[in-house]
């Protein structure tokens, strides 16, 4: 089955397409059994003995045996370990309710900040932006966020955002920005110096030297969603030449 | 395609002419045309045109939430006037089809909203709505177990079966049937019929619809391929 899946890498697949185990013609009794393992990522589901595609998109592969469907989506579904930008909407007792654009609000305990104790509460108000990661995120439970990593350090997370602009983009653009060798990021670095916080829930916060530059960067990122690499580089060059 | 004799007793095995050509009107679609919904699509069949928008998985009111599945709500807006009983029955048909093919258990206690706006009605409205709904659900990235499409058949007064009829052909027909066909096994997910017809004619229409659905599914595949073909 690994070979049938591998030969369709790079193809566009639709929900309902399936891969099934191929029956071997001769099963050898003496040779050792090779166990094949196929790791399914987002967009692929196991249905009995078959692998079924449940989202439309391009099939991608990462060595040695990870497969997933790369699809374009706008709505975020929480997953454990992902860092997102949330907006604090309510303070009830010991927890903050944070809106991250999903189907329900996540809870963020006041003790989940670096250096927070019962006496030393963090300074978080309603309407603040927080950069946090999911501790619990599955379909059955209320999602829970934390602003510290497993060793208790903030690691860049927490409340941020005095000034600047928060805007929404598609999830595909965010993944492209956060990829290790990102072309968009390197093109953006050559423009103006700016501070950028990217949340995996499709929210980006940007702050630059002046309001105009901030707006230019926000507009560029929103329009870079549907442009090819060439068009994007042309546009960035145009902006650089006419830069304020 | 004309049946050989209308008064033959219905057989358990269906005989369909091998050289059956099903004629559908020209269709076209566009995905992601609206900026606010999470997924949107517009489907055009001849002159009939329907636009669909999908929101979800989003917050749901506690009174409407289901503990283990997503709550699917369908709204059909007619071109002129307020939604009436006819739109309610169309909503019911579309909702049953979507619930059969969406994986609702992956998003419990959330809501999925599908809004269909009729832009122009020139016959086969329900099947055009089903096609637009399927493309919008795919565009929104909602997990589905299979795709579905809608096909309308009309039986004229002299017994001929017409697929994808126009409004004029629908008015002159003695029976009108819409089937929702799924992509995995080509089985019928939903059927909505009007008028009088025999069992034999019903079976023939189902066979004709299953044949027509292949063209529509190939069209879905081509449009999605074109969408992802841009190398970003």
Boltz contact constraints between the chains, C-beta under 6 A:
constraints:
  - contact:
      token1: [A, 12]
      token2: [B, 224]
      max_distance: 6.0
  - contact:
      token1: [A, 12]
      token2: [B, 225]
      max_distance: 6.0
  - contact:
      token1: [A, 12]
      token2: [B, 228]
      max_distance: 6.0
  - contact:
      token1: [A, 14]
      token2: [B, 221]
      max_distance: 6.0
  - contact:
      token1: [A, 15]
      token2: [B, 144]
      max_distance: 6.0
  - contact:
      token1: [A, 15]
      token2: [B, 147]
      max_distance: 6.0
  - contact:
      token1: [A, 16]
      token2: [B, 146]
      max_distance: 6.0
  - contact:
      token1: [A, 16]
      token2: [B, 147]
      max_distance: 6.0
  - contact:
      token1: [A, 16]
      token2: [B, 183]
      max_distance: 6.0
  - contact:
      token1: [A, 16]
      token2: [B, 184]
      max_distance: 6.0
  - contact:
      token1: [A, 54]
      token2: [B, 143]
      max_distance: 6.0
  - contact:
      token1: [A, 54]
      token2: [B, 144]
      max_distance: 6.0
  - contact:
      token1: [A, 55]
      token2: [B, 141]
      max_distance: 6.0
  - contact:
      token1: [A, 56]
      token2: [B, 138]
      max_distance: 6.0
  - contact:
      token1: [A, 56]
      token2: [B, 224]
      max_distance: 6.0
  - contact:
      token1: [A, 58]
      token2: [B, 228]
      max_distance: 6.0
  - contact:
      token1: [A, 71]
      token2: [B, 141]
      max_distance: 6.0
  - contact:
      token1: [A, 73]
      token2: [B, 141]
      max_distance: 6.0
  - contact:
      token1: [A, 74]
      token2: [B, 38]
      max_distance: 6.0
  - contact:
      token1: [A, 75]
      token2: [B, 38]
      max_distance: 6.0
  - contact:
      token1: [A, 103]
      token2: [B, 57]
      max_distance: 6.0
  - contact:
      token1: [A, 103]
      token2: [B, 58]
      max_distance: 6.0
  - contact:
      token1: [A, 103]
      token2: [B, 59]
      max_distance: 6.0
  - contact:
      token1: [A, 103]
      token2: [B, 110]
      max_distance: 6.0
  - contact:
      token1: [A, 139]
      token2: [B, 108]
      max_distance: 6.0
